[in-house]
């Protein structure tokens, strides 16, 4: 797959996704993604993006802590 920004190659890897939700920060580790080898642009599949949205909604509503760290692989299993 080619990068939509710079047209370089994308490589499949895992990344750490962070989301500032106002009252805190959610950190999701080991998220499957494609990352451009040149510019670093990150692309998530539709399935992964939908799962990230669900995880953020769930933890934003249920956590009282300022920072939550979640393992993606363990959360979707």
N, C-alpha and C positions, 0 to 999 in steps of 0.2 A: 504494500500500500504506500502511496506517495503522500507527503505532507500537503495539506491544502494551503499552507502559507508560503512555503519556500520550495516545494516540489522535491525535497530530499526524501530518503527512505525513512520509514517508520519502523521501530522495533517493538516487539511485544515484551512487556515487562510488568512489574508491579510498582505502584507509586503510593505516596502518602497524600491523601486528600484532606484538606482542612476547610472548615466552614465557620465563619463568624456568625453566630445566631443572635447577636445583640447582648443577651444576658450571659453568654459564654462562648466557648469555642469547642467544636467537635473535630477530633482528629481521627481519621479512618485510615488504618495502615493496611498494606498489602492489597491494594485495589488493582485489579487487572486493567491495563491500559496499553495504548500504543503511543510511543513518544518519538518525536522527530530526532534523528541523530544529529541534525544541524542546528535547528532553532529552538528545540525543546518543547515545541507545541505538543500538548497532550490531548488524546482523543479517547473517549470512553464509548463502548458499544451501547446501543439502546437499552439492552438488558441491564448492564452495569449502571448506567445513568439512572434508570428507574429504581434500581435497588438502593442506590445512594440517596435518592430523594426520600424513599420510605424510611431508611435508617435515620436520616436527619430529622424528619418529622417525628418519628418515634422518640428518639433521644432528646430532642428539643422539648417535647411535652413531658417527658418523664424524669429528666435529670435535674437535680438541684445544684450540681457542682458547676464551677466556673469552667473547668476543662474536662472533657470526656474523651478517652482514647479507646477506640474500638478496633478489633481485628476483623476486617471484612470477611475473610474466608470462614472464620468461626461463626460469624453472624448470619451468613446466608446458607450455611450448611443445615 
